[in-house]
């Protein structure tokens, strides 16, 4: 189950938008991510939550290559 801190995800999204030559407002993006997370986690049908036997991988402070390598290690166990 991949996860990252909302602050980190907002920063990543801001950078992605800026790299595409557009303006990005961190606070707005952060609020939107939090609202979406709250909605996803609390919906009645199929709320977003890790399965009982899942492995949580926090990708907050690792890059995509490190995440890939961590997933590979989990799969190959």
Rosetta blueprint (number, residue, H / E / L):
1 X L
2 X E
3 X E
4 X L
5 X L
6 X H
7 X H
8 X H
9 X H
10 X H
11 X H
12 X H
13 X H
14 X H
15 X H
16 X H
17 X H
18 X H
19 X H
20 X L
21 X L
22 X L
23 X L
24 X L
25 X L
26 X H
27 X H
28 X H
29 X H
30 X H
31 X H
32 X H
33 X H
34 X H
35 X H
36 X H
37 X H
38 X H
39 X H
40 X H
41 X H
42 X H
43 X L
44 X L
45 X L
46 X L
47 X L
48 X L
49 X L
50 X L
51 X L
52 X L
53 X L
54 X L
55 X L
56 X L
57 X E
58 X E
59 X L
60 X L
61 X L
62 X L
63 X L
64 X H
65 X H
66 X H
67 X H
68 X H
69 X H
70 X H
71 X H
72 X H
73 X H
74 X H
75 X H
76 X H
77 X L
